[in-house]
Amino acid sequence: MPYSFGAITKLLRARRIRFLGLTATDLDEFDGYMLAAALAEAPPRVDGQVSSMSETLDLTRIAFDPEIRARLLKAGEKAGVRVVLSRADGPALRR
């Protein structure tokens, strides 16, 4: 787990971010699960209150298992955060 994970989770919970890029950071399945949990706990986006700058969590070039990918996408949708993942069937994404 990265040393900065507590800060990453806190940023997501506080919703004080517009873009969080974690591309190719070697996060593992547990990190993905924790990010999904933080997103799931975030207050849902209220319809009609879409900001001009959408919130984005970039997790490209990290190979999460299908279950973690689904959790991240579902939690991001609920929270109104665009979760960007690499294609699941793409070439080796990690290491």
Secondary structure as UniProt FT lines:
FT   TURN            3..4
FT   HELIX           5..14
FT   STRAND          19..21
FT   TURN            23..24
FT   HELIX           29..41
FT   TURN            47..48
FT   STRAND          55..59
FT   TURN            60..61
FT   HELIX           66..79
FT   STRAND          81..85
FT   TURN            88..89
//
